[in-house]
Amino acid sequence: MSLFFVQRLQSLWREGRTVKEVPDGIVFPILAAMSAFAEETLEGWRITPPKSFSDEEIINAAITVYQEIADHNPQTMGKSKAYYSQLYQLTSLYRRLSA
């Protein structure tokens, strides 16, 4: 996880500069957004983001929603349909543009 991301989120549990735990309300919507890149293969399911996709894009979107929609509250963020929707729209756009 980027140091920039860690510095901007106060709700992370840290030991020094190492992140030990990230609240579910932050993680689950990001994972749900990554489902736009999921595809079933002969070996099982695989998440394959396009080469043009950058983790920083979804991290910056997550930070914006965390601050603006959820008012810095990870519980609110994890329960917000708007948060899931905004992140999924971002990954879906990458998926469509890479096809």
N, C-alpha and C positions, 0 to 999 in steps of 0.2 A: 504494500500500500504506500502510495506516495507520501513523503514527509509533508508536502504542501497540504494534502488532504487531512492528515493527522493534526496538523497545527490549526486547522480551521474548524474542527469538530471537537467540542468540549466534552461530549458525552462518552468518549472512548476511555476504557480503562487501560492505563499505561503503567509500565515500570521503566522509569527513565525515558528513553526515546523509543522504547519498544512497545508496540501496541499489543496488549494481551487479550482484549475482548472488544468486540464491536457489537452494539445493541442490535437485536433482531430487526427492529423497525428500520434500520439503515440497510441491513444486508438483504432481507427478503425481497424488497422491491427491485434491487439491483439484479438479483438472481432471476426474478420474474422477467425483467426486461431482456436479459440475455437469452430467454427462450425464443426470441425472434431468430436466433442463429442455430436453433436446435434442428437436427435432422436425424432421421432413423437410418442406420446403416446395417449391414449384415452382422456386424459385431455388437450392435446395440445403439443406443442414442449417443450423439456426439454434438457438442457445441463448437461450431466453427465460425468465428467472426470473420468478416471480410478483411483483407489486408489493409484496407483504408481505415478500418475502425481503430480507434485509439482508446485505451482505458481512461486516459485523461478526459475524454469527452463525457463519458458517463459519470466519472467522478465529479467533474465540474457541474454537471446537471444535478447530481445528487446533492452537492453542497448548496446550490441555489435553492432547491426545493426544501432542504433541511432548514435553511435560514428564512426563506420567504413564506412558504406555505405552512411548514410545521412549527415555525417560531422557535427553532432550536430544540424541539422536543422529539426525540426518536420514537416515543410511543405514539404520538400524534402522527408522525410521518409514516409509520408502519400501518396505520389504520386509514390513511388518506387515499381514496381512489384517485385523486388528482396526481399524487406522487407516482403511483404505479403507472398511470396513463402517460404522464410526461416522459418518464424514462423509457417506456415501451415504444412510444412514438419515435424517440431518437434512434433506438436500435432498429426499429422497423424501417426507418428511412435509409439507414445504412444498408439494410438487407435489400431493399428495392433498388437502390442505386448501384449495387454491386452485381445485380442479376444481368 
